[in-house]
Amino acid sequence: MSALEITETECRQCGTLIAGLNGRYACALCGWVNDHTEGHTALPAAEDDPDHPAKSRRKAKGPSGAK
């Protein structure tokens, strides 16, 4: 995974100065979000995420005694 870079731009909807990671932004003031493809780097695949559930892991069962 590449290093994260904090980037800044003006919100395209309201003009507020916003910060993001690697060119991906979300404005907390008006809710505007740029498309993920506009980022400076490719996003990693889900399988590259250390928190991604393993394919062999079973889904958790419900509470004991549930019908």
Buried (B, 14 or more C-beta within 10 A) or exposed (E): EEEEEEBEBEBEEEEEEBEBEBBBBEBEEEEBEBEEEEBEBEEEEEEEEEEEEEEEEEEEEEEEEEE
